[in-house]
């Protein structure tokens, strides 16, 4: 996790680093500030991954005075108090409201070809992104009706048009790139075929 100045970054239980924007919670807590909030702000821009288990739960230690478990990083327990932050009583590290993105292991270049409009769109996506994730990004940036298309790939030497597994990433769908190749190859391509069904857009 990283806070920068009010942005957090955390890797815990994911194959990527999560980014959190805590601005809404900090605004929410202005009138209910405490020492933990000062401590949280002091960690702005720092990676806090070591303070979390693989499942995203905060790490604990045994208190020498009480003998009971206590969290290593008390600010993890801080929550929004009012509905201003839309996440009343939820720990910020487990609240998707604050999750604004992720840092990928590797950026991937992708070519998306709309067969209806003959428009070719190049996109940079995360190596971990599923085809569904890519579809949602494409929909938000370039074509609101992206869901009205069948998302397909060509396989076997571009002889057969295959269906993409929306839950799989590019590699899992056979759309690999030549990362270690000495020859520059075109990025993998996804082909969009219009289904004339605006109800799923």
C-alpha positions, 0 to 999 in steps of 0.5 A: 500500500502507498499513501501519496499524500492521501493515496495508499498503495498495498500489495496483499493477497493480490498479484498486483499492487493496489492503489487507494485514495483516502481523501474522502476518509481524511475529509470525513475525519477532520472533526474526529482526528486522532493520533492514528490519523497522524500516523496514517498521514506520516506514511503517505507515499510508503509501501505498507505491504509488509503490514498485511497477510496474503489474504489482505488481513492486517498482520498482528503481534502479541502484546507483551503487556496483555498477551493478546494479539494487536495489529502492527499498524493501528491506522488500518483500523480507522474508518469513515464516520459519516455517510460523506465517504459512503463507507461508514464503519468500513476499514479503508483497506478493505473498502473498494470505495477507496480502491482507485487502481493498481500497479501492474507487473508489466504494461501490455500493448493491445490492438482492438479492432472494431469490425463495424467501424473499421476503427483500430484502437491501441490500448495499454493494459495491465498484464493481470487484467482479465478480458472483462477488465479490458472490456470495461476500460475500453467501454469507459474510454472509447465505446460505451456500447462495447458490451454489444460486441462479441470479443474474439481472437484469431487462432491457428495462424489466423484461420479460425475466429475463437471466443475469448474467455472474459475471466482470463487474461491475455496470456490465458487467452493465447494472446501473448506478446514477444517480450523477449524477442529481438524482433519487434512484433505487432501487439496482440489483437482483439476483434469486435463483432457487433451483435446489434444488441444495445441491451447489453451495452 
